[in-house]
């Protein structure tokens, strides 16, 4: 008969917990979200012994059982049996041997909860480098729980660890280990009173019910009971917590003296400290940081360009093949221009998402990511953010979708929300096609000092404008987004280590799956909706256009190709999307735009780069050899208004550039914001404020230049 067991994997941040999870579960992993919060819920399965399967729940890293952040609350509620979806039978606690004193605090709290526990002692190699020697059998005797030395990076200690888990599982019904500290001595009266109602609780679990019962899954009578006990015995949570921590560190100090030999810290300067003297230098640190970010940013472009081109080529070939082999019907058009185009719009993001998260994972593995947050915290804090906001914002230069997903590591809810709200203002790669064609239209190709390109300077200015506006908007929004949660920037600087390529690969695959199966659903629906709006229109108008051009083609067969292009433009103009473009023309005319630009603004909501494709269709540029940017630029440059003035003069071009810098023209971003905030409220606010800001700034530029 097979056995099954649920194990909660816990530990301090940067203790090696993720490495152990990957070593135990391999590819047998699932990623979801804990109910009510956007915190990854990683579960995996492994085989402990023949017929003995274990499900491992990787809980967010936490320093103690007194939670501050959303992810710490997730771990806390699971350990206190207050999560309806996760009920662990045992705890596997990972402790960093090179920082044992700090890790033993959390370990001692878990022990006092009286949950069966196995301790996996990681980073013994780093402890040895620091001159630390640990008596593991002695430590086991002091703590009363099994301890196994592991190195998951090299797959060492995994078999003994599984054996210890098996042995503890067989003895789970026996008496729990002795109390680490006598918590009842701190709050004896309220603990005794509450245990009369919950005799199965340990003393320490009872204390946590007294402190945090408001956050627990308890009925009203039980809540009132605990409140009454607190009031009757004048229970003071802050004093109780402080005295508990002091007692624990007193006992930990004794255990360290008995079982651990540490080298004199003044006699040894680690490689990490020497490297930090350079990387955190008040001048060189920022120069190195800018260089690293530049390489990260450029790598996402350079490396992702090839697979993105390949994906677009594959879908282009697929669309062409389907167009040649399927009859001209509504369903074939839906398949080619709706489904296939929608899938292409989803999958083309995957290379950037995978590469960006892969590189970020490598930076985290090496230990440099924490240094980036440390260096930028001072600037970010002035506008309501903190140092951990800088990586999502920098990542937004490549694509806002993975950038917003990467904001999860920001603990403070307000700062995380602010980061999500302003990240789309960073100029992503999807804006590049728009910038390129518009700059070529309105900015002359000049060189200053023989090497500074005017067009290049304008391009750089657009990126700087997005960055500055993001910081300004964050500063403004911080006064409107209220929270009682205090902002702490407590950051552990981990030691520098070599990157784990397997870990980066697993993260890349995981993030791609999240995007495709969550945001991809919304993107596909909106893509199909845009196809319908662009394909269909009022029946009489569409029929009249078709009849007109059929007659012209019959009368002028030699001009059939050109007439077919014009028919395509006319059909789009009379479609529902075209009608909408005409309808919004009065609203966008103050910006210098005509109805054709209005259609492009609507269709490019699917993705900003759609602007160029829409312009190509509107200006009768077909999918032939002449349909390159040069031909399109020539036709756009020659476009005139009814009064004979150029459509794309300097004022209109600059206005349109500013609009695309600031506007929320990306449904993928809105979809991911909805997913990350678990509400339509914030994406709607984001859409409104960015569109309003873009409209005002574009109008201002148009008026000033005109």
C-alpha positions in Angstrom: 0.0 0.0 0.0 1.5 3.4 -1.1 2.0 6.2 1.4 1.5 9.9 0.8 2.8 12.8 2.8 2.6 16.6 2.5 5.8 18.4 3.4 6.1 22.2 3.8 9.6 23.4 2.7 10.6 26.5 4.7 13.6 28.5 5.5 15.2 32.0 5.6 15.6 33.9 2.2 18.8 32.9 0.4 19.3 29.7 2.4 19.3 27.3 -0.6 15.6 26.4 -0.3 14.8 26.7 -4.0 17.9 24.7 -4.9 16.7 21.9 -2.6 13.2 22.0 -4.0 14.5 21.7 -7.6 16.8 18.9 -6.5 14.0 16.9 -4.8 11.3 17.4 -7.4 13.1 17.9 -10.7 10.5 18.5 -13.4 7.6 17.3 -11.3 6.6 20.8 -10.4 3.4 22.8 -10.6 3.1 26.6 -10.2 -0.1 28.4 -9.1 -1.1 31.1 -6.7 -2.1 31.0 -3.1 -5.7 32.1 -2.8 -6.2 35.8 -2.4 -2.6 36.8 -2.9 -0.2 37.0 -5.9 2.4 34.8 -4.4 3.7 31.8 -6.3 2.5 28.5 -5.0 5.1 25.9 -6.0 4.4 22.3 -5.4 6.3 19.2 -6.5 6.4 15.5 -6.0 9.2 13.1 -5.1 9.6 9.5 -4.1 11.1 9.0 -0.7 11.1 5.2 -0.7 9.4 2.5 -2.8 5.6 3.2 -2.5 6.2 6.4 -0.5 5.3 9.5 -2.5 5.7 13.0 -1.0 4.2 16.3 -2.1 6.5 19.2 -1.3 5.1 22.7 -0.9 7.8 25.4 -1.4 6.7 28.2 1.0 8.1 31.8 0.6 11.3 32.5 2.5 10.8 34.1 6.0 13.0 35.0 8.9 10.6 34.3 11.7 7.0 33.4 12.6 6.2 37.1 13.0 5.2 38.0 9.4 5.6 41.5 7.9 5.2 40.9 4.1 2.4 39.3 2.1 4.6 36.3 1.2 5.6 35.9 4.9 1.9 35.8 5.8 1.4 33.0 3.3 4.1 30.8 4.9 2.9 31.8 8.4 -0.8 30.8 7.8 0.3 27.4 6.3 2.4 26.6 9.3 -0.4 27.6 11.7 -2.9 25.5 9.8 -4.8 28.6 8.7 -4.7 27.9 5.0 -7.6 25.9 3.7 -5.7 24.6 0.6 -2.4 23.5 2.2 -2.2 21.2 5.2 1.4 20.0 5.8 2.0 16.8 7.7 5.7 17.7 8.2 8.2 20.6 7.9 11.5 20.4 6.0 13.5 23.4 7.2 16.5 24.5 5.3 19.1 26.3 7.5 22.2 28.2 6.2 25.2 26.8 8.0 27.2 29.9 7.2 24.6 32.1 9.1 23.5 29.5 11.6 22.7 31.8 14.5 20.1 33.7 12.5 18.6 30.6 11.0 18.2 28.9 14.3 15.7 31.5 15.4 13.1 30.4 12.8 14.1 26.7 13.4 13.4 27.0 17.1 10.0 28.5 16.5 9.0 25.7 14.1 10.2 23.1 16.8 7.9 24.8 19.4 4.9 24.5 17.1 5.3 20.7 17.7 5.1 19.9 13.9 7.4 17.0 12.9 10.5 18.6 11.4 13.7 17.6 9.6 16.5 20.2 9.3 18.5 20.3 6.1 21.8 22.1 6.7 22.9 23.8 3.5 26.0 25.8 2.5 28.4 23.9 4.6 31.1 24.7 2.0 30.7 28.4 2.7 30.7 27.8 6.5 34.0 26.0 6.0 35.5 28.9 4.0 34.6 31.2 6.9 36.4 28.9 9.3 33.1 27.6 10.9 33.0 24.0 12.2 29.6 22.5 13.2 29.1 19.5 15.4 26.0 18.1 13.7 25.4 15.2 16.1 25.7 17.7 19.0 23.4 20.1 17.3 20.8 17.3 16.8 20.9 16.5 20.6 20.4 20.2 21.5 17.5 20.7 19.2 15.9 17.3 19.4 15.3 17.0 15.7 17.2 15.2 12.9 19.7 17.3 10.9 21.2 16.3 7.5 24.0 18.1 5.7 23.1 18.8 2.1 24.5 20.5 -1.1 21.6 20.5 -3.6 23.7 22.3 -6.2 25.9 19.1 -6.4 23.1 16.7 -5.5 24.9 15.7 -2.3 23.0 14.6 0.9 19.7 14.1 -0.9 19.5 10.3 -0.2 20.3 10.7 3.6 17.7 13.5 3.7 15.0 11.3 2.1 15.9 8.6 4.6 15.5 11.0 7.6 12.1 12.1 6.2 11.0 8.5 6.0 12.1 7.8 9.6 10.4 10.9 11.0 7.2 10.0 9.0 7.2 6.6 10.7 7.4 8.1 14.2 5.1 11.1 13.7 2.6 9.7 16.2 5.2 9.6 18.9 5.9 12.4 21.4 7.1 15.7 19.9 10.5 17.1 20.8 10.9 19.1 24.0 10.1 22.8 24.1 13.0 25.0 22.9 12.0 27.7 25.4 9.4 27.8 28.1 7.0 30.2 26.4 4.3 29.8 29.1 6.6 31.5 31.6 6.2 34.7 29.5 2.4 34.7 29.3 1.3 31.9 31.6 -2.2 33.1 32.5 -3.6 33.8 29.0 -1.9 30.6 27.6 -3.4 28.4 30.3 -6.8 30.0 29.8 -6.9 29.5 26.1 -5.5 26.0 26.3 -8.6 24.9 28.3 -10.5 25.5 25.0 -7.7 24.1 22.7 -6.0 21.4 24.7 -4.4 19.9 21.6 -2.4 23.1 21.0 1.3 23.5 22.0 2.0 26.4 24.2 3.7 28.3 21.4 0.8 27.8 19.0 -1.5 29.1 21.6 0.6 32.3 21.9 0.2 32.9 18.2 -3.5 32.5 18.4 -3.5 35.2 21.1 -1.3 37.5 18.9 -2.8 37.0 15.4 -6.2 35.5 15.8 -7.8 38.3 13.8 -6.1 36.9 10.7 -7.1 33.3 11.3 -10.0 31.2 10.0 -12.0 31.3 13.2 -15.8 31.8 13.8 -17.1 34.9 15.7 -17.6 33.1 19.0 -14.0 31.9 19.0 -12.7 35.4 18.1 -14.7 36.9 21.0 -13.4 34.2 23.3 -9.8 35.0 22.5 -10.4 38.8 22.8 -12.0 38.3 26.2 -9.0 36.2 27.4 -6.6 38.9 26.1 -8.5 41.6 27.9 -9.0 39.7 31.1 -5.3 38.8 31.5 -4.0 42.1 30.0 -2.1 40.2 27.3 0.6 42.4 25.7 1.6 41.0 22.2 4.6 43.3 21.7 6.1 42.5 25.1 5.5 38.8 24.7 7.2 38.8 21.3 10.2 40.8 22.5 10.7 38.5 25.6 10.3 35.4 23.4 13.0 36.5 21.0 15.4 37.4 23.8 14.9 34.0 25.4 15.4 32.2 22.1 18.7 34.0 21.3 19.8 33.3 24.8 19.3 29.6 24.3 20.8 29.8 20.7 23.9 31.5 22.1 24.4 28.5 24.5 23.8 26.0 21.7 26.3 27.8 19.4 28.9 27.7 22.2 28.4 24.0 22.7 28.3 22.9 19.0 29.9 25.5 16.7 33.5 26.7 16.4 33.7 30.0 14.6 36.9 31.7 13.3 37.7 35.2 14.5 35.9 37.5 12.0 38.7 40.0 12.2 41.2 37.5 10.9 39.4 36.7 7.7 38.0 38.9 5.0 35.9 37.0 2.5 36.1 37.4 -1.2 32.5 38.7 -1.0 33.6 41.6 1.2 36.5 42.5 -1.1 34.2 42.5 -4.1 31.6 44.6 -2.4 34.3 47.3 -1.8 34.3 47.7 -5.6 30.7 46.9 -6.6 29.1 49.1 -3.8 31.7 51.9 -4.1 30.0 55.3 -4.1 31.3 56.1 -7.6 32.5 52.9 -9.3 29.4 51.0 -8.0 27.1 53.1 -10.1 29.3 53.0 -13.2 29.4 49.2 -12.9 25.6 49.1 -12.3 24.9 51.1 -15.4 27.2 48.9 -17.4 25.4 45.7 -16.1 22.0 47.2 -16.8 23.1 48.3 -20.3 24.3 44.7 -21.1 21.1 43.2 -19.6 18.9 45.6 -21.7 20.9 45.0 -24.9 21.1 41.2 -24.4 17.3 41.0 -24.3 17.2 42.8 -27.7 20.1 41.0 -29.3 19.4 37.5 -28.1 15.6 37.7 -28.3 15.6 39.2 -31.8 16.5 35.9 -33.5 13.8 33.6 -31.9 11.3 36.4 -32.2 12.1 36.8 -35.9 11.8 33.0 -36.2 8.4 32.9 -34.5 7.1 35.7 -36.8 8.6 33.9 -39.9 6.9 30.6 -38.9 3.6 32.2 -38.3 4.0 34.3 -41.5 4.7 31.1 -43.5 1.8 29.3 -41.7 -0.6 32.2 -42.5 0.6 32.2 -46.2 0.3 28.5 -46.5 -3.2 28.5 -45.1 -4.2 31.5 -47.3 -3.0 29.6 -50.4 -4.7 26.3 -49.5 -8.0 27.4 -47.9 -11.0 28.8 -49.7 -11.8 32.4 -49.2 -14.4 32.1 -46.5 -15.1 33.9 -43.3 -13.9 31.0 -41.2 -10.6 30.8 -43.1 -10.1 34.6 -42.6 -10.9 34.1 -38.9 -8.3 31.3 -38.7 -5.6 33.2 -40.5 -6.1 36.8 -39.3 -7.7 36.0 -36.0 -6.5 32.8 -34.4 -3.0 32.5 -36.1 -2.3 36.2 -35.7 -3.5 36.1 -32.1 -1.3 33.2 -31.3 1.6 34.9 -33.0 1.0 38.0 -30.8 1.2 35.8 -27.7 4.1 33.6 -28.6 6.3 36.3 -30.0 6.6 37.7 -26.4 8.0 34.4 -25.0 11.7 34.8 -26.1 11.9 38.2 -24.3 10.1 36.8 -21.2 12.3 33.8 -21.0 15.6 35.6 -21.7 14.8 38.4 -19.3 13.8 36.2 -16.4 16.7 33.9 -17.2 19.2 36.7 -16.9 17.5 38.1 -13.8 17.7 34.6 -12.2 21.4 34.5 -13.0 21.9 37.9 -11.4 20.0 36.7 -8.4 22.1 33.5 -8.2 25.4 35.4 -8.4 24.2 37.7 -5.6 24.4 40.9 -7.6 20.7 41.5 -7.8 20.6 42.5 -4.1 23.4 45.0 -4.7 21.4 46.7 -7.5 18.5 47.2 -5.2 20.8 48.5 -2.5 22.5 51.0 -4.8 19.2 52.5 -6.2 17.1 52.6 -3.1 17.9 56.2 -2.2 16.6 57.6 -5.6 13.6 55.3 -5.7 12.5 56.1 -2.2 12.3 59.8 -3.0 9.4 59.1 -5.5 7.6 56.6 -3.3 9.3 53.4 -4.5 12.3 51.4 -3.1 15.4 49.8 -4.5 13.6 46.6 -5.5 11.5 48.7 -8.0 14.5 49.4 -10.3 14.7 45.9 -11.9 11.1 45.8 -13.0 11.4 49.3 -14.4 14.6 48.6 -16.2 13.1 45.4 -17.5 10.2 47.5 -18.9 12.6 48.7 -21.6 12.3 45.2 -23.1 8.7 44.4 -22.3 6.3 45.6 -19.6 4.7 42.1 -19.3 7.6 40.2 -17.7 8.7 43.4 -16.0 5.4 43.7 -14.1 5.5 40.0 -13.3 9.0 40.5 -11.8 7.6 43.2 -9.3 6.5 40.3 -7.1 9.7 40.5 -5.0 8.7 43.9 -3.7 7.3 43.2 -0.2 5.5 46.5 0.5 2.1 46.5 -1.2 2.0 50.2 -2.0 5.5 50.2 -3.5 4.7 47.1 -5.5 1.5 48.7 -6.8 3.3 51.9 -7.6 5.9 50.0 -9.6 3.3 48.1 -11.5 1.4 51.4 -12.3 4.4 53.2 -13.7 6.4 50.4 -15.4 4.5 50.6 -18.7 5.8 54.2 -19.1 9.2 52.8 -19.8 9.6 52.5 -23.6 9.4 48.8 -24.5 10.7 47.2 -27.6 7.3 47.1 -29.1 7.4 50.9 -29.5 10.6 50.7 -31.5 8.9 50.2 -34.9 6.7 53.2 -34.2 9.6 55.4 -33.1 11.7 54.3 -36.1 9.2 55.1 -38.9 8.0 58.4 -37.3 11.5 59.6 -36.6 12.5 58.8 -40.2 9.5 60.8 -41.4 10.0 64.0 -39.5 13.6 64.2 -38.3 16.3 64.9 -40.8 19.3 62.6 -41.0 22.0 64.8 -39.6 25.3 64.2 -37.8 26.7 66.5 -35.1 30.5 66.5 -34.4 30.7 63.8 -37.1 29.3 61.0 -35.0 26.2 62.1 -33.1 23.1 61.3 -35.1 20.1 63.7 -34.6 17.7 60.8 -35.1 19.6 58.8 -32.5 19.4 61.7 -30.1 15.7 62.0 -30.6 15.3 58.2 -30.0 17.3 58.5 -26.8 15.2 61.4 -25.7 12.0 59.4 -26.0 13.5 56.7 -23.7 14.6 59.4 -21.2 11.1 61.0 -21.4 9.4 57.7 -20.5 11.8 57.2 -17.5 11.4 60.7 -16.2 7.6 60.6 -16.5 7.5 57.2 -14.7 9.4 58.8 -11.7 7.1 61.9 -11.7 3.9 59.8 -11.9 5.2 57.5 -9.1 5.8 60.6 -6.9 2.3 61.9 -7.7 0.5 58.6 -7.2 2.2 58.0 -3.8 0.0 60.7 -2.3 -3.2 58.9 -3.6 -2.4 55.3 -2.9 -2.8 55.0 0.9 -1.6 52.2 3.1 -1.0 51.6 6.8 1.9 49.2 6.0 5.2 50.7 6.8 8.0 50.6 4.3 11.1 48.7 5.3 14.1 48.1 3.1 15.8 45.3 4.9 18.0 43.5 2.5 20.4 40.7 3.1 23.4 40.9 0.8 24.1 37.2 0.0 27.6 35.9 -0.8 28.7 35.8 -4.5 28.3 32.4 -6.0 28.5 30.9 -9.5 25.1 30.8 -11.4 23.0 27.7 -11.6 22.1 27.3 -15.3 19.5 24.6 -14.6 17.8 26.9 -12.1 17.7 29.7 -14.7 16.2 27.3 -17.3 13.5 26.1 -14.9 12.6 29.7 -14.1 12.4 30.6 -17.8 10.1 27.7 -18.6 7.9 28.5 -15.6 7.5 32.2 -16.4 6.7 31.4 -20.1 4.0 29.0 -19.0 2.4 31.5 -16.7 2.3 34.1 -19.4 0.9 31.8 -22.1 -1.8 30.2 -20.0 -2.9 33.2 -18.0 -2.4 36.5 -19.9 -2.6 34.6 -23.2 -6.2 33.8 -22.8 -7.1 37.5 -22.5 -4.9 38.5 -25.4 -6.5 35.9 -27.7 -10.0 37.1 -26.9 -9.1 40.7 -27.6 -7.3 39.7 -30.8 -10.3 37.9 -32.1 -12.5 40.9 -31.2 -10.2 43.3 -33.1 -10.3 41.0 -36.1 -14.1 41.1 -36.0 -14.1 44.9 -35.8 -11.6 45.3 -38.6 -13.3 42.7 -40.9 -17.0 43.5 -40.5 -19.0 46.6 -40.9 -22.4 47.9 -41.8 -23.7 45.5 -44.5 -24.8 48.1 -47.0 -21.5 50.1 -46.8 -19.3 47.0 -47.1 -21.4 45.6 -50.0 -21.2 48.9 -51.8 -17.4 49.0 -51.5 -17.2 45.4 -52.8 -19.5 46.0 -55.8 -17.6 49.2 -56.7 -14.2 47.6 -56.8 -15.4 44.4 -58.6 -16.8 46.7 -61.4 -13.5 48.6 -61.5 -11.4 45.4 -61.7 -13.6 44.1 -64.5 -13.2 47.4 -66.4 -9.5 47.7 -65.7 -8.0 44.1 -65.4 -4.4 45.4 -65.8 -4.8 47.4 -62.6 -6.3 44.5 -60.6 -3.5 44.3 -58.0 -3.6 48.1 -57.2 -7.4 48.1 -57.1 -7.4 45.1 -54.7 -5.1 47.1 -52.4 -7.5 50.1 -52.6 -10.5 47.8 -51.9 -8.7 46.5 -48.8 -8.2 50.0 -47.5 -11.8 51.0 -48.4 -13.2 48.0 -46.6 -11.1 48.7 -43.5 -12.3 52.4 -43.6 -15.9 51.2 -43.7 -15.5 48.5 -41.1 -16.6 48.9 -37.5 -13.0 49.8 -36.6 -12.9 52.3 -39.5 -16.2 53.7 -38.4 -14.9 54.0 -34.9 -11.8 55.8 -36.3 -14.1 58.3 -38.1 -16.1 58.7 -34.9 -13.1 59.6 -32.8 -11.6 61.9 -35.4 -13.1 65.0 -33.8 -11.5 64.1 -30.5 -8.0 63.4 -31.9 -8.0 66.3 -34.5 -6.6 68.7 -31.8 -3.6 66.5 -31.7 -3.1 66.8 -35.5 -4.4 63.3 -36.3 -6.8 62.2 -39.0 -9.1 59.2 -39.1 -6.4 56.9 -40.5 -4.2 57.6 -37.4 -7.4 57.1 -35.3 -7.8 53.5 -36.7 -4.1 52.9 -36.0 -4.5 54.0 -32.4 -7.4 51.6 -32.0 -5.8 48.5 -33.8 -2.4 49.1 -32.1 -4.1 48.6 -28.8 -3.5 44.8 -29.5 0.2 45.7 -29.6 1.9 49.0 -30.2 3.9 47.7 -33.2 0.6 47.0 -35.0 0.7 50.7 -35.8 3.1 50.1 -38.7 1.0 47.2 -40.1 -2.2 49.3 -39.9 -0.5 52.2 -41.7 0.7 49.8 -44.4 -2.8 48.6 -45.0 -4.3 52.1 -44.9 -1.8 53.4 -47.4 -2.4 50.5 -49.8 1.0 48.8 -49.1 0.4 45.2 -49.9 2.4 42.2 -48.8 4.7 42.2 -51.8 8.3 43.1 -52.3 7.6 46.8 -52.3 6.0 46.7 -48.9 9.0 47.7 -47.0 9.5 50.6 -44.6 10.9 52.8 -47.3 7.8 52.5 -49.5 5.6 53.0 -46.5 7.6 56.1 -45.4 7.3 57.5 -48.9 3.5 57.1 -49.0 3.1 58.5 -45.5 5.4 61.4 -46.3 3.3 62.2 -49.4 0.0 61.9 -47.5 -1.9 65.2 -47.5 -5.1 66.5 -45.8 -8.1 67.8 -47.8 -6.6 71.3 -47.6 -3.4 70.1 -49.2 -1.2 70.3 -46.1 1.0 67.4 -45.1 -0.4 64.9 -42.6 2.9 64.0 -41.1 4.5 67.4 -40.5 6.9 68.0 -37.6 4.1 69.0 -35.2 1.9 65.9 -35.9 4.9 63.5 -35.9 6.2 64.8 -32.6 2.7 64.7 -31.1 2.3 61.1 -32.2 5.7 60.1 -30.8 4.8 61.6 -27.5 1.5 59.8 -27.5 3.1 56.4 -28.1 5.7 57.1 -25.3 3.0 57.8 -22.7 -0.2 55.9 -23.8 -1.3 52.5 -22.7 -1.4 50.9 -26.1 -1.0 47.3 -25.1 -3.7 44.9 -24.1 -1.0 42.4 -22.9 0.1 44.8 -20.3 -3.5 45.4 -19.0 -4.1 41.6 -18.9 -1.0 41.0 -16.8 -1.7 44.0 -14.5 -5.2 42.5 -13.9 -3.6 39.2 -13.1 -1.0 40.6 -10.7 -3.4 42.9 -8.9 -6.4 40.5 -9.0 -8.7 43.3 -9.9 -9.8 45.3 -13.0 -9.7 48.5 -10.9 -6.0 49.1 -11.3 -5.7 48.3 -15.0 -8.7 50.6 -15.7 -7.1 53.4 -13.7 -3.8 52.8 -15.5 -5.5 53.0 -18.9 -7.3 56.2 -18.0 -4.3 58.1 -16.5 -1.9 57.0 -19.2 -4.3 57.9 -22.0 -5.1 61.2 -20.4 -1.4 62.0 -19.8 -0.6 61.0 -23.4 -3.4 63.1 -24.8 -2.5 66.2 -22.8 1.2 66.0 -23.5 0.6 65.3 -27.2 -1.7 68.3 -27.5 0.8 70.5 -25.7 3.6 69.5 -28.1 1.4 69.9 -31.2 0.3 73.4 -30.1 3.8 74.5 -29.2 5.4 73.2 -32.4 2.6 74.2 -34.7 
